[in-house]
């Protein structure tokens, strides 16, 4: 001890103390200044690239505003880290792993493809990482049976959308027999169950027939002819843009004029260009439209989008608006939860999301306790609107 | 109505397969080799036509001409790079070499054209239509089978009634004897690959308005067209076209009668059954070798 106390050893002692302080407090110090990284796995290329771009815009805008207001948790900046899932589940899963284990993201945002999100859900629940769905509507994404469940969504839900689609077909188009045209993948299956259940619950529209097709099918005339033969007076479409366009072309080729009521997948690509002149005859669901009277938040977001993206001159230039709107609101809700939790600990953030104390006036609506332990979907049928294409623009149906 | 509609649709679809399959026939007839990247060549035709017409804004006629020139040149390149070096050494590696070259061109197009599928602007061929017995038929649906039949007829005439055709037959039967008779065998084989590329280009340009144009659009077409070529008897131009029509009609009828779930299962099962009964194809003849 006397050796240590000697004046000769004083610098050594100070160095030792400083080193120990860094060793024991370094993590805490770094954690308090490191940026909060948010991951985004979505289709950033390929047929649904527009959906990924739309989500990116919504997230980026919200993050810019959060950072401009001083960041989160006492000044930590928020960073967006993106990966392209190329609309394939294996690629999406690999990207999600990379974002969690390599990039250390606090939370993940998903994209348009239900199969990709379904592939990621078990991983995030196992690794205890928040996953926020902002487009893919597969019912099983949030209602996945996991306890605790780290998956939340600010988007439509297939089962609820299916009720809305049939109700719209009956109430507005006078349809009595629906022909289902479904993509042959888990998303199509999810909606098949939802549409059949919706028809059983409200028999005003019965299911005339169920047809499936592949992404690369050129000609859907045989499937449509079967539905027509079965007496269908409306086509219910569940598919993304390119094969959806093939359905519209096939319908046009066979000269069938039955109205088309579609899930929102067709709004994630170049549907008007691919489908041709009949693109506007498909009515589809959205959660938000930048057209018409906007609340204060809507006006501010539109203005901010115009400033950030010079190619946006007005609502007509916002491609796939639902992706932007859902992502914007979801990011703001996540930020509120992180602040309420007082940390980025996934369990604390999950608990905060399930019991948000402060209402949030968002783009789509004012969210008052949007999530509960039993409900991880912030939007319901009352938040859905019907739209169609006029030229390249998504416009609400009058 | 259901069956008639499926028939019309199947004839259109089958004509596309037949047209593409003719490319396999041409090269096989002359060199006993095929370009397994035929689907990629078809895609190249569609992409080139779209790019020149829509992206560059040049006249459609120029776009079609440039696309066909491009596909013809590509066919020549395939022969020089992926077929000839292997055939000269008596190797069958041209099989995988043509597949690999197809993957290369698919990815080059993916990089240059982008992953976002594009659509041809609507025109009179896709918006205009006529009716037969209450069934609507688009002009393009009627044009594709006509083009296929005309090309098959042209090839048949070329092979059977012209000096070039006789020289080609000589090349097919015995290359060494053909050389001794002064026939430039290599030139004929290059010509066959050029023609094969051109035919794939025609198929691509005709299919483009009915489909989404992307770097992957030719993959499934190429596979089905090869199945059609084998089914018809790859040495018989008419057989290939007819097999295309049969395959297309079978696909749509199975979908119409049984539902889309069974389409691929039943169609390919039928192809296997047909080949088991007639190994040289429905319209092919067994090759006779004189010893």
Interface residues (C-beta under 8 A of the other chain):
Chain A: X45 X46 X47 X49 X50 X86 X184 X211 X212 X213 X216 X218 X219 X221 X222 X223 X225 X226 X228 X229 X242 X245 X246 X249 X253 X254 X255 X269 X270 X273 X274 X275 X276 X277
Chain B: X1 X2 X5 X6 X8 X9 X12 X13 X16 X114 X115 X116 X117 X118 X119 X122 X126 X127 X129 X131 X135 X136 X138 X141 X207 X210 X211 X212 X214 X216 X217 X219 X220 X252 X253 X255 X256 X259 X260 X261
